[in-house]
């Protein structure tokens, strides 16, 4: 995933795009600190010094989160010629934008609620939270709809082929690492369906995070 991140970073033409990718990646890496929610309930990955098994935390999760965060945020820019402009005062004060803060906190709030009140595997709680958070973002920032949906499906494709490479290197990796008895057990060409749903929901919500926090919108360059 870091190799993909680096290739995209080099490919980006502007310093501003590279800066955006790097900044978002650094912030996204903090999501790796949620790893104790998933070990061993969802999986038990091998890790440096066996940290995942011993503590729930591991270095690899920080690196992985760094990679996917930056990739998702720039996929749309690679596919389309874009520029970003500040949201106008009129747009800022619109009825939809009044829910800006609620849209931002909706995903973590729903995740915490599901973790505390249900017996769902954490991966399902995360997927549900990201989908609802993405829909809240869509309602608050309808101008980002196209970027969100496009990025979600493109990241799904990128993640799919990334996972196929993982299986090619270690064919029995999924069976050894994922807690398939605790989830659906459905595999698509060897890939747990939960991983693909994660990629789709993560791409959906995270592709808009930079514009949502910086009050910018996307304009296509014709």
Buried (B, 14 or more C-beta within 10 A) or exposed (E): BEEBBEEBBEEBEEEEBBEBBBBBBEBBBEBBEBBBBBBEBBBBBEBEEEBBBEEBBBEBBBBBBBBBBBBBBBBBBBEEEBEBEEBEEEBEEEEBBEBBEEBBEBBEBBBEEBBEEEEBBBBBBBBBBBBBBBBBBBBBBEBBEEBBBBBBBBBBEBBBEBBEEBBEEEEEBBEEBBBBEBBEEEBEEBBBEBBBBBBBBBBBBBBBBBBBEEBBBBEEEE
